[in-house]
Structures are given as structure tokens and as C-alpha cells.
Amino acid sequence: MAALRPVINVFQGQKAMEGGGVQICRTLGTAQLRNLDPFLMLDEMRLPARAASKGFPDHPHRGFETCSIMLEGKMEHRDSYGNKGVIGPGGVQWMTAGRGIVHSEMPKATDGNLWGFQLWVNLPAKDKMTKPRYQDYQAEQIPSVAEGGATVRVMAGAARGVVGPVALRNPGLLLDVKLAPGAQFSQQVDPEWNSFLYVSDGAGIVSGVKANREQALVLGPGDHFTAKAGDAGLRLLLAAGRPIGEPIVQHGPFVMNTQAEIFQAFRDFESGKLQDPADDVWAAA
């Protein structure tokens, strides 16, 4: 029998400054919601491009994956493995930091608006020191389904018979759902997965609970959720994934299983090892 996944917590986003001085709105990854296994952090960036001109200069990562989603504007990615690319409106970039990478994310224009997200997804211990990988998909490569006033973009996982292009190491689902005013929507979610919704625009009702912009709604046990848009419509980012169930030790851009591994990450970064992609550097890893 189908069981509605209730909203068990609602968290209002908190404003913060990141990178070279860019204002973001953070829900997951704060003191009120530290993580939701396997998810570690969710930031939304929504501001005039000129206010984000300093972007996010070179910085390291180890032990997890980042997913960058652009809705408006363009961001350029460059990393220490020689990857580079521009994420345009509707585009998605999935970066597996693995054993270590240094990258930057910079706006490509100073006019118009920038609107996008970055989601951090943990890696299990067996994959934390894997070789970094970069996946880049533009809007035309993201399949979508339209039905009854709802438009669903499937970025990762499978929904409504459509499979998203992002290759996941851990089973999960990542959807961008846009509802017209008054439209209703229902989505199946594996009952064994943790899941949450972020309200990126508009307002409405999610599984019987009022939902407003810049809120994260954590879903409880069940196999599906429902949503109904208000008069201004409703846009939701759904993230669902199988829990890893391992210790999480995080210090800034490094996420490992033990404090000793965090210390090693700092040593490797300070010695330049994270910036050097040569396989022989990691021969003993």
C-alpha cells in the first residue's frame, strides 16, 4: 500500500558569504541541519552577476562529490586535472573530487542574473580516494517530462520512465520540478532513501505542509510525496539517495571518515599533491 512521505522538518535557509565574497543561501550543511546522509550541503546562489564577480577562486576538495546546477547565467569551471567548461542555463556539472582536486568556479558575465545551486554528496570509504572525475551536461542533454502543469527535469536517477544523464556512484535521484499555479504533483521515492526538497521559487503545499521559498523540507518514511503549487507556482529541487551509514568527519572542503584522514588531506594539500594529477604521485595510495 502506498505511504505518503510526511515532511518531518522544515529548515529556513541561512545567508552566508562564500568564495571571493558571494552571497549564498544555505540550508543543508548548517548547525540546524548538519547533513542528511548521503548529502552534506546545499547552497543556492541567486543574485545579479555583477555582485558575484569575484566568484569562487581556486579551492581544494577531497572525499565527496559536488553537483552544480545553473538555472540562470553562466559559470566557468577549471580544475587541476585540466578539465574546463562553462555551465549554461539549465546545465549540470557533477564533479567527483575523490582523492583530491583543486578547482575554481567563476561567472562568465557581469550582466544579468546568476541563479544556481551546489549540492555536496558524500562518498563511501571505499571511494574516497578514487581518481577524480568530471561530468558536464548542458540543458539540452537533461531530459524532461511535462504533465498536468508540471515540468520535471531528470538530472540523475530515473523518474517517469526517464533516466538522467549523470552517472552516480551511489543510487539516488535528483529532480528539478516546476509547477504552474494550482498544479498538483506526486513523485515516487525509494522508501530506503533519505530525501529532501528545496523550495527554489514560489510557494505551495508539500505532503500537507506549507512550503515557502528558501526552505528545505526533510521527508520522513514512505514511498512518495505530493506537492500543490500556490498562486505564484512552485519550483522544487528534490534530492534523494541511499544512506552510506559511515562516520562523517568534515573540515571545510575535506570530508573523510576519521580525523587522521583529515590531517592527511591537509598535508597533501600543503605539499601540492592535490594539485598534481600525475598517477605516479598516487602510486602508493
N, C-alpha and C positions, 0 to 999 in steps of 0.2 A: 504494500500500500504506500502511495506517495506521501512523504512527510515534508511539510514546509520548513525550510531552514529559517529560524527566527533571527532577528537582529538582537544579539546579546550585549553589544556595547556600541556606543556612538562616541567618536572622538573628534573634537574640533581641531582643525589644522592650526599649527603654530608658525608664525613668521620668523624667519632667520635669514642671516646673510651667509652666503657660501661663495667659494671660488675667489675671484678678484673683487668681489663686492656685489653679488647678485642676490636680490631678494627672492626667497623661495617660501613655499608653504609646505610644512612637513607634518604628516600625520603618523605614519608608521616610522619608528625609529626615535621616538621621544620618550621622556620619562613616564608618560602616561600609557604608552604602548611601545615597549622596547622592541619587540619583534613578534611575528606570528609565523612560526616555523612552517615553511622554509623561507619566509620573507623577512627581510631585515630593515628596509627603509623604503618610504615613498615620498618623493618631493614633487611638488608642482611648481612650475615657473610660468608666470603669466604677467607680462609687463611690456612696456614699449621697448623695442630693440635697443634704442639709444641708452636705456637705463641698465642694459646688460652688456655694454660694450667691452668690459674687461673680462667677461666670460669666466671660464674655468681653466686657468693655465695648467701646465704640466703637474700631475699628481699621481701617486702610485696606488695600486690595488693588489691585493692577494687574497685568495681563499674563497672567492664568491663570483657571482656574475652580475653584470649591470644591464638593464634594459632601458634604453632611451626612446621615448615616443614623442614625436613632434605633431602638433595639430595645426600650428601656425608658425610661419617663419622658417629659417634655415640655420642649422648648426653644423660646423665642420669638426670632424673627429680626426686626430692624428695620434699615433702611438709608437712606442719604442720597437715594435715589430715591423714598422714600415707601412702599416695599414693607414689609409686615409680615405675619407669620404664625407659627403655632405648629406645630412638627413633633411629632406624637404618636408613640406606639409603632408601629414599623413604617413610619414615614413617611420620605420622602426629599426633600431640598431641594438643587437644583442652581443655583448662582449663577455667572454669567459676569461676572467683575469687569471684564474688558475694559480700557477706558481709565482706569477708576478708580471706586471706590466706597468708602464708609465704612459699616461695619455693626457690629451687636452681636448676641451670642447669649447669652441669659440663661435659666436654669432657671425653669420656671413653678410649681414646688412645692418645698417643703423636706422633704417626707416621701417615703418610698420610695427607689428607686434610679434613677440615671441611667446608661444604657449606650448608647453610640453611637460613631460614627466620623466623622472628617473626612478626606476624600481630596482632595488638590490635583492638578489636571490642567493641564498646560501648554497654552498656545495658540500656534499658529504666528505668525510675524512679521506676516503679513497680517491677523490677527485681534486682535492685542494691544491695539489702540486702538479696538476696536469698542464700540458702546454697551452698557452693562451690561444683563443680563437675569436675571430671577429665575423659577425653576420650583419649584413646591411640590406634592408629591403625598403624600396620606395612605395609610395601609396598605391601605385598600380599593381604591385605584387602582393598586396594584402587583400584577400578575398572578403567579400561582404555579402550579407543576405538581408533583403528588405521584406518585411511582412507586417501588415496591420499597424502602420505608423511607427514601426521600429526598424532601425538600420543597425545591423550587428557586424562589426569588423572583427574577423577572427585572426588574431596576431600569432597565437600559439595554442596548441592543443586542437581539439575538434569540437565543433558545435553545429547543430542543424545540418549535419551531413557535409560540412565544410571543414577542411584541415588548414590550419595556419602554417605559414612558411618557416617560422622559427623552429630550429631543431633543439629540443630540450634534453638535458641530461636526466632530469627528474620529471616524472609525469605531472602535468599541470594544464592550466587553461588561462589565457589572457585575452579578454574581450574589451572592445570599445563599443558601448551601446548608446545609441542616440534615439530618444523617444519624442515624437511630436506631442504637442499639448493634448492631454487627456488619453494618450495611448497607453495600452497595457502590455505587459511583457512577462514571460516566465522562462526560466532557464534551469536545466538540469545541471547539477554539480555533484561529482562523485562524493558520496557520504563519508568516505575515509579521508578526504582532503580538507585542509584548513582553507578558509576563503574569506575575503573581504571585498567591499565595494567602496570606491571613492567617488563622491559626487563632484564632478568637474564643472557642471553647469546646470542651471535651473533648480528645480525642487520637485518633490513628489512624495510618494509613499512606497517604502520598500519592506516587503513582508509585514505589512501592517504598521510600520513605524515611519513617522515623518522624517524626511531626509532633505537637507539643505546643502548648498554649495560649500566646498572646502571641509566636508565631513567624511570620515572613514567609518564605515559600518561593518563590524565584525559579525559574521554569520555563525550561528550555532549548528547543532546536529540536524541532519535532514538530508534530502536529496535534491531540493530545488528551492529557488527563491522567486518572488514575484515583485514587480515594480509597476507603478502607475504614475505617469507624469502629471504635473500640475499645469496651470495655465500658461506657463512660460516654457514648457517642455522639460526634459530631464536628460542629462548625459551622465553615464556611469562608466567607470573603469573597473572591471572585475578581474581579480587575481585569485586563482585557486591553485593549490599544489599539495602534493603528498608530503607529509611531515618527514623530516630526516631523523629526528629523535636523538640528536647528539649534542654534547655540550657546545655552547657558543661563547667564545671569548673574543671580544672585539675591542680594538683600539684604533679609532679613526678609520683609515682606509684598509685595515688588515682585519680579517675575520678568520680565526682558526679555532682549534678545539682545546688548546692549552695555552697557558701564559708563556711557557717556554717557546712555543711556536711563534708567538707574537714577538718575543725578544729576537728570535732568529730572523723574522721578517724585517725588523728594523735594521739589524746588522747587514742583511743582504741589500737593503735599500741604500744604506750609507756607504757600502762598498761598491755600489754601482752595478750589482748583479742583476737587479730588477730591470735596469735599462739595457742590458746586453742580452739579446735573444739567441746568441750562439749556443748550439746544442751542447758543445763541449763544456760550457760553463756549468751545465746542469748534469753532467755525466754521473756524478756521484749522488744526485738527488733521488 
